[in-house]
Amino acid sequence: MPLSPALAEAIATTIEATTGQPFHLKTTQPVGGGCIHEAWKLGDGQRRFFVKTGTAAAAAMFDAEADGLKALQATDAVRVPKVGAGGTAAAGSAALMGTAFLILEYLELRGLDHAGGAALGEALARLHRESGEAADATYGWPRDNFIGGTPQSNQSQRTWAGFFSAERLRPQLALASANGMERTLRDQGETIAERLSALFLDYRPLPSLLHGDLWSGNAAQLEDGTPVIFDPAVYRGDREADIAMAELFGGFPESFYAAYRAAWPLDPGYETRKTLYNLYHVLNHFNLFGPSYLGQARRMIAQLSAELR
Protein backbone atom coordinates (compact mmCIF):
# COMPACT_ATOMS: atom_id res chain seq x y z
CA MET A 1 0.00 0.00 0.00
CA PRO A 2 1.53 3.38 -0.96
CA LEU A 3 2.14 6.05 1.65
CA SER A 4 -0.81 8.42 1.44
CA PRO A 5 -0.03 12.06 0.55
CA ALA A 6 -1.68 13.26 3.77
CA LEU A 7 0.38 10.96 5.96
CA ALA A 8 3.57 11.76 4.03
CA GLU A 9 2.91 15.46 4.63
CA ALA A 10 2.32 14.87 8.35
CA ILE A 11 5.61 12.96 8.62
CA ALA A 12 7.52 15.65 6.69
CA THR A 13 6.05 18.33 8.96
CA THR A 14 7.14 16.37 12.04
CA ILE A 15 10.67 15.97 10.65
CA GLU A 16 10.86 19.73 10.07
CA ALA A 17 9.60 20.49 13.59
CA THR A 18 12.02 18.02 15.16
CA THR A 19 15.16 18.90 13.22
CA GLY A 20 14.52 22.60 12.76
CA GLN A 21 15.32 22.28 9.06
CA PRO A 22 13.03 22.27 6.03
CA PHE A 23 12.19 18.82 4.67
CA HIS A 24 10.62 18.72 1.21
CA LEU A 25 9.80 15.09 0.54
CA LYS A 26 11.09 13.91 -2.85
CA THR A 27 11.45 10.13 -2.57
CA THR A 28 9.33 7.50 -0.85
CA GLN A 29 10.53 3.91 -0.97
CA PRO A 30 8.90 0.97 0.84
CA VAL A 31 11.28 -1.13 2.94
CA GLY A 32 10.52 -4.83 3.39
CA GLY A 33 11.38 -7.22 6.18
CA GLY A 34 8.80 -6.40 8.85
CA CYS A 35 5.69 -8.45 9.60
CA ILE A 36 3.81 -6.05 11.91
CA HIS A 37 4.10 -2.55 10.46
CA GLU A 38 4.87 -0.94 7.12
CA ALA A 39 8.26 0.76 6.73
CA TRP A 40 9.58 3.43 4.40
CA LYS A 41 12.74 5.26 3.38
CA LEU A 42 11.93 8.93 2.93
CA GLY A 43 14.32 11.45 1.43
CA ASP A 44 14.52 15.08 0.36
CA GLY A 45 17.62 14.72 -1.81
CA GLN A 46 19.99 15.43 1.06
CA ARG A 47 18.67 13.65 4.13
CA ARG A 48 17.01 10.26 4.53
CA PHE A 49 14.86 8.83 7.32
CA PHE A 50 13.50 5.40 8.16
CA VAL A 51 9.82 5.59 9.07
CA LYS A 52 7.45 2.96 10.41
CA THR A 53 3.72 3.45 10.00
CA GLY A 54 0.78 1.64 11.52
CA THR A 55 -2.67 1.93 13.01
CA ALA A 56 -3.43 3.92 16.14
CA ALA A 57 -2.77 0.75 18.17
CA ALA A 58 0.82 0.84 16.91
CA ALA A 59 1.50 4.09 18.77
CA ALA A 60 2.14 2.21 22.03
CA MET A 61 4.51 -0.17 20.25
CA PHE A 62 6.38 2.70 18.60
CA ASP A 63 6.68 4.51 21.91
CA ALA A 64 8.09 1.39 23.58
CA GLU A 65 10.52 0.84 20.70
CA ALA A 66 11.77 4.41 20.94
CA ASP A 67 12.23 4.01 24.70
CA GLY A 68 14.30 0.87 24.18
CA LEU A 69 16.47 2.40 21.46
CA LYS A 70 17.20 5.42 23.64
CA ALA A 71 18.17 3.18 26.56
CA LEU A 72 20.54 1.18 24.37
CA GLN A 73 22.03 4.31 22.82
CA ALA A 74 22.65 5.85 26.25
CA THR A 75 25.08 3.05 27.13
CA ASP A 76 27.35 3.86 24.17
CA ALA A 77 28.07 0.13 24.04
CA VAL A 78 26.52 -0.69 20.66
CA ARG A 79 25.22 1.26 17.66
CA VAL A 80 21.46 1.66 17.27
CA PRO A 81 19.36 3.88 14.99
CA LYS A 82 18.82 7.30 16.54
CA VAL A 83 15.23 8.17 17.37
CA GLY A 84 13.63 11.22 15.80
CA ALA A 85 10.36 13.06 16.42
CA GLY A 86 10.31 12.14 20.07
CA GLY A 87 9.63 8.50 19.21
CA THR A 88 5.99 8.50 18.16
CA ALA A 89 3.38 10.74 16.63
CA ALA A 90 -0.30 10.01 16.20
CA ALA A 91 -2.16 11.62 13.35
CA GLY A 92 -4.54 14.28 14.52
CA SER A 93 -6.52 15.42 11.50
CA ALA A 94 -9.71 13.74 10.35
CA ALA A 95 -7.95 12.54 7.20
CA LEU A 96 -5.27 10.80 9.28
CA MET A 97 -7.30 9.39 12.14
CA GLY A 98 -6.19 5.91 13.05
CA THR A 99 -2.54 6.23 12.02
CA ALA A 100 0.74 6.46 13.89
CA PHE A 101 4.36 6.67 12.85
CA LEU A 102 7.88 6.42 14.22
CA ILE A 103 10.77 8.32 12.61
CA LEU A 104 14.27 6.90 12.93
CA GLU A 105 17.70 7.59 11.52
CA TYR A 106 18.14 5.84 8.19
CA LEU A 107 21.13 3.48 8.15
CA GLU A 108 22.44 1.60 5.12
CA LEU A 109 22.61 -1.92 6.56
CA ARG A 110 24.00 -5.21 5.36
CA GLY A 111 24.21 -8.69 6.84
CA LEU A 112 26.76 -9.51 9.50
CA ASP A 113 30.02 -10.96 8.20
CA HIS A 114 32.74 -12.67 10.26
CA ALA A 115 34.30 -9.43 11.47
CA GLY A 116 30.94 -7.75 12.07
CA GLY A 117 29.74 -10.74 14.06
CA ALA A 118 32.81 -10.64 16.26
CA ALA A 119 32.40 -6.90 16.81
CA LEU A 120 28.77 -7.44 17.79
CA GLY A 121 29.73 -10.16 20.28
CA GLU A 122 32.17 -7.78 21.96
CA ALA A 123 29.64 -4.92 21.91
CA LEU A 124 26.90 -7.09 23.40
CA ALA A 125 29.18 -8.10 26.27
CA ARG A 126 29.78 -4.40 26.96
CA LEU A 127 26.04 -3.76 26.88
CA HIS A 128 25.36 -6.60 29.29
CA ARG A 129 27.78 -5.13 31.81
CA GLU A 130 25.35 -2.22 32.13
CA SER A 131 23.53 -3.60 35.16
CA GLY A 132 22.34 -0.53 37.02
CA GLU A 133 23.25 0.56 40.51
CA ALA A 134 23.69 -2.16 43.11
CA ALA A 135 21.24 -0.35 45.39
CA ASP A 136 18.34 -0.93 43.02
CA ALA A 137 19.48 -4.15 41.37
CA THR A 138 16.04 -5.34 40.35
CA TYR A 139 14.92 -7.25 37.27
CA GLY A 140 12.43 -5.68 34.89
CA TRP A 141 11.97 -2.26 33.33
CA PRO A 142 10.20 0.99 34.30
CA ARG A 143 7.57 0.39 31.60
CA ASP A 144 5.98 -2.51 29.78
CA ASN A 145 6.76 -3.08 26.11
CA PHE A 146 6.21 -5.71 23.42
CA ILE A 147 7.82 -8.93 22.22
CA GLY A 148 6.86 -9.02 18.57
CA GLY A 149 3.19 -8.10 18.65
CA THR A 150 2.62 -9.48 22.16
CA PRO A 151 2.46 -7.15 25.19
CA GLN A 152 5.40 -7.85 27.51
CA SER A 153 5.02 -7.07 31.21
CA ASN A 154 8.17 -5.84 32.98
CA GLN A 155 7.06 -5.44 36.59
CA SER A 156 10.10 -5.19 38.83
CA GLN A 157 11.17 -8.23 40.84
CA ARG A 158 13.99 -8.68 43.35
CA THR A 159 14.85 -12.19 42.15
CA TRP A 160 15.49 -13.25 38.58
CA ALA A 161 13.68 -16.56 39.04
CA GLY A 162 10.64 -14.70 40.37
CA PHE A 163 10.72 -12.27 37.46
CA PHE A 164 11.05 -14.93 34.78
CA SER A 165 8.27 -17.01 36.30
CA ALA A 166 5.77 -14.16 36.82
CA GLU A 167 6.61 -11.81 33.94
CA ARG A 168 7.74 -14.15 31.21
CA LEU A 169 6.70 -17.80 31.45
CA ARG A 170 3.29 -17.60 33.11
CA PRO A 171 1.82 -14.91 30.82
CA GLN A 172 2.81 -16.89 27.73
CA LEU A 173 1.38 -20.10 29.19
CA ALA A 174 -1.91 -18.33 29.88
CA LEU A 175 -2.03 -17.02 26.31
CA ALA A 176 -1.11 -20.43 24.92
CA SER A 177 -3.90 -22.05 26.90
CA ALA A 178 -6.38 -19.52 25.49
CA ASN A 179 -4.99 -20.26 22.01
CA GLY A 180 -5.61 -24.00 22.22
CA MET A 181 -2.64 -25.57 24.00
CA GLU A 182 -3.87 -28.65 25.86
CA ARG A 183 -4.44 -28.36 29.61
CA THR A 184 -1.96 -31.08 30.54
CA LEU A 185 0.85 -29.22 28.76
CA ARG A 186 -0.19 -25.95 30.39
CA ASP A 187 -0.08 -27.68 33.79
CA GLN A 188 3.40 -29.01 33.09
CA GLY A 189 4.49 -25.50 32.15
CA GLU A 190 3.02 -24.10 35.36
CA THR A 191 4.95 -26.69 37.36
CA ILE A 192 8.14 -25.51 35.67
CA ALA A 193 7.23 -21.91 36.59
CA GLU A 194 6.82 -22.98 40.23
CA ARG A 195 10.10 -24.88 40.38
CA LEU A 196 12.45 -22.95 38.11
CA SER A 197 14.29 -21.33 41.04
CA ALA A 198 16.08 -24.69 41.33
CA LEU A 199 18.00 -23.74 38.18
CA PHE A 200 19.49 -20.73 40.00
CA LEU A 201 20.72 -22.21 43.28
CA ASP A 202 24.38 -21.53 42.43
CA TYR A 203 23.89 -18.83 39.82
CA ARG A 204 22.98 -15.20 40.56
CA PRO A 205 22.82 -13.26 37.30
CA LEU A 206 23.34 -9.52 37.21
CA PRO A 207 20.33 -7.48 36.04
CA SER A 208 22.01 -6.74 32.70
CA LEU A 209 20.46 -4.39 30.17
CA LEU A 210 19.16 -6.73 27.47
CA HIS A 211 18.12 -6.16 23.88
CA GLY A 212 15.32 -8.61 24.64
CA ASP A 213 14.48 -9.75 21.09
CA LEU A 214 17.91 -10.65 19.74
CA TRP A 215 17.34 -12.75 16.65
CA SER A 216 19.37 -12.31 13.47
CA GLY A 217 16.69 -10.16 11.81
CA ASN A 218 17.31 -7.49 14.44
CA ALA A 219 21.06 -7.19 13.90
CA ALA A 220 23.19 -6.03 10.96
CA GLN A 221 26.24 -3.93 10.19
CA LEU A 222 27.17 -0.71 8.45
CA GLU A 223 29.43 -0.57 5.41
CA ASP A 224 32.45 0.04 7.67
CA GLY A 225 31.66 -3.10 9.68
CA THR A 226 30.11 -1.37 12.70
CA PRO A 227 27.44 -3.69 14.16
CA VAL A 228 23.93 -2.31 14.66
CA ILE A 229 21.00 -3.69 16.65
CA PHE A 230 17.39 -2.51 16.45
CA ASP A 231 13.74 -3.43 17.22
CA PRO A 232 14.48 -4.03 20.91
CA ALA A 233 12.26 -5.28 23.74
CA VAL A 234 14.54 -4.06 26.51
CA TYR A 235 14.55 -4.96 30.18
CA ARG A 236 17.05 -5.86 32.89
CA GLY A 237 17.61 -9.59 33.20
CA ASP A 238 20.03 -12.46 32.83
CA ARG A 239 22.42 -11.82 29.94
CA GLU A 240 22.07 -15.47 29.00
CA ALA A 241 18.54 -14.75 27.76
CA ASP A 242 19.92 -12.64 24.89
CA ILE A 243 22.49 -15.27 23.94
CA ALA A 244 19.90 -18.04 24.13
CA MET A 245 17.58 -16.27 21.71
CA ALA A 246 20.48 -15.56 19.36
CA GLU A 247 21.00 -19.33 19.22
CA LEU A 248 17.31 -20.24 18.92
CA PHE A 249 16.75 -19.24 15.30
CA GLY A 250 20.38 -19.08 14.18
CA GLY A 251 21.63 -16.70 11.52
CA PHE A 252 24.51 -15.16 13.48
CA PRO A 253 28.11 -15.85 12.43
CA GLU A 254 29.98 -18.22 14.73
CA SER A 255 32.38 -15.34 15.33
CA PHE A 256 29.58 -13.58 17.26
CA TYR A 257 29.28 -16.34 19.85
CA ALA A 258 33.04 -16.87 20.10
CA ALA A 259 33.75 -13.17 20.62
CA TYR A 260 31.04 -12.87 23.27
CA ARG A 261 32.32 -15.85 25.21
CA ALA A 262 35.89 -14.56 24.96
CA ALA A 263 34.80 -11.20 26.35
CA TRP A 264 32.57 -12.70 29.08
CA PRO A 265 32.45 -16.50 29.42
CA LEU A 266 29.06 -18.08 30.11
CA ASP A 267 28.27 -20.05 33.26
CA PRO A 268 28.38 -23.87 32.91
CA GLY A 269 24.65 -24.10 33.65
CA TYR A 270 23.77 -22.03 30.59
CA GLU A 271 22.94 -25.03 28.40
CA THR A 272 20.08 -26.02 30.71
CA ARG A 273 18.80 -22.49 31.30
CA LYS A 274 18.93 -21.80 27.56
CA THR A 275 15.95 -24.11 27.09
CA LEU A 276 13.99 -22.22 29.75
CA TYR A 277 14.70 -18.83 28.19
CA ASN A 278 13.85 -19.98 24.69
CA LEU A 279 10.62 -21.62 25.82
CA TYR A 280 9.35 -18.08 26.33
CA HIS A 281 10.02 -17.20 22.70
CA VAL A 282 8.71 -20.48 21.31
CA LEU A 283 5.48 -20.05 23.26
CA ASN A 284 5.24 -16.49 21.97
CA HIS A 285 5.66 -17.75 18.41
CA PHE A 286 2.91 -20.30 19.04
CA ASN A 287 0.69 -17.49 20.31
CA LEU A 288 1.50 -15.23 17.36
CA PHE A 289 1.84 -17.67 14.46
CA GLY A 290 -0.04 -20.83 15.38
CA PRO A 291 0.37 -24.55 16.08
CA SER A 292 3.53 -25.21 14.06
CA TYR A 293 5.50 -24.21 17.17
CA LEU A 294 3.57 -26.42 19.58
CA GLY A 295 5.69 -29.54 19.04
CA GLN A 296 8.86 -27.60 19.83
CA ALA A 297 7.25 -26.17 22.97
CA ARG A 298 6.19 -29.66 24.03
CA ARG A 299 9.76 -30.98 23.68
CA MET A 300 11.19 -28.07 25.65
CA ILE A 301 8.64 -28.49 28.45
CA ALA A 302 9.45 -32.21 28.64
CA GLN A 303 13.18 -31.47 28.85
CA LEU A 304 12.76 -28.88 31.59
CA SER A 305 10.32 -31.08 33.50
CA ALA A 306 12.95 -33.84 33.57
CA GLU A 307 15.59 -31.37 34.84
CA LEU A 308 13.33 -30.12 37.63
CA ARG A 309 12.03 -33.43 38.99
QUIMOPE-V690909 format. One record per backbone hydrogen bond with DSSP energy under -1.0 kcal/mol. NH is the residue of the N-H (numbers start at 1). CO is the residue of the C=O. If there is no record, write none. Layout:
nh-><NH | NH>
co-><CO | CO>
//
This chain:
nh-><8 | 9 | 10 | 11 | 12 | 13 | 14 | 15 | 16 | 17 | 18 | 19 | 20 | 26 | 27 | 29 | 31 | 38 | 40 | 41 | 42 | 43 | 44 | 49 | 50 | 51 | 52 | 53 | 54 | 58 | 59 | 62 | 63 | 64 | 65 | 66 | 67 | 68 | 69 | 70 | 71 | 72 | 73 | 74 | 76 | 84 | 87 | 89 | 91 | 96 | 99 | 100 | 101 | 102 | 104 | 105 | 110 | 117 | 118 | 119 | 120 | 121 | 122 | 123 | 124 | 125 | 126 | 127 | 128 | 130 | 131 | 136 | 137 | 138 | 139 | 140 | 141 | 145 | 147 | 150 | 152 | 157 | 163 | 164 | 165 | 166 | 167 | 169 | 170 | 172 | 173 | 174 | 175 | 176 | 177 | 178 | 179 | 180 | 181 | 186 | 187 | 188 | 189 | 190 | 191 | 192 | 193 | 194 | 195 | 196 | 198 | 199 | 200 | 208 | 208 | 209 | 210 | 215 | 218 | 219 | 220 | 221 | 222 | 225 | 228 | 229 | 230 | 233 | 236 | 237 | 241 | 243 | 244 | 245 | 246 | 247 | 248 | 249 | 256 | 258 | 259 | 260 | 261 | 262 | 263 | 264 | 270 | 273 | 274 | 277 | 278 | 279 | 282 | 283 | 284 | 285 | 286 | 287 | 288 | 289 | 290 | 293 | 294 | 297 | 298 | 299 | 300 | 301 | 302 | 303 | 304 | 305 | 306 | 307 | 308>
co-><4 | 5 | 6 | 7 | 8 | 9 | 10 | 11 | 12 | 13 | 14 | 15 | 16 | 43 | 43 | 41 | 39 | 53 | 51 | 29 | 49 | 27 | 47 | 42 | 104 | 40 | 102 | 38 | 100 | 55 | 56 | 58 | 59 | 60 | 61 | 62 | 63 | 64 | 65 | 66 | 67 | 68 | 69 | 70 | 73 | 103 | 84 | 101 | 99 | 93 | 96 | 54 | 89 | 52 | 50 | 82 | 221 | 113 | 114 | 115 | 116 | 117 | 118 | 119 | 120 | 121 | 122 | 123 | 124 | 127 | 129 | 133 | 134 | 136 | 157 | 236 | 154 | 152 | 150 | 147 | 145 | 139 | 159 | 160 | 161 | 162 | 163 | 164 | 165 | 168 | 169 | 170 | 171 | 172 | 173 | 174 | 175 | 177 | 176 | 182 | 183 | 184 | 185 | 186 | 187 | 188 | 189 | 190 | 191 | 192 | 195 | 196 | 197 | 206 | 237 | 130 | 235 | 213 | 215 | 216 | 228 | 110 | 226 | 222 | 220 | 79 | 218 | 211 | 140 | 208 | 238 | 239 | 240 | 241 | 242 | 243 | 244 | 245 | 253 | 254 | 255 | 256 | 257 | 258 | 259 | 260 | 267 | 269 | 270 | 273 | 274 | 275 | 278 | 279 | 280 | 281 | 282 | 283 | 284 | 285 | 286 | 290 | 291 | 293 | 294 | 295 | 296 | 297 | 298 | 299 | 300 | 301 | 302 | 303 | 304>
//
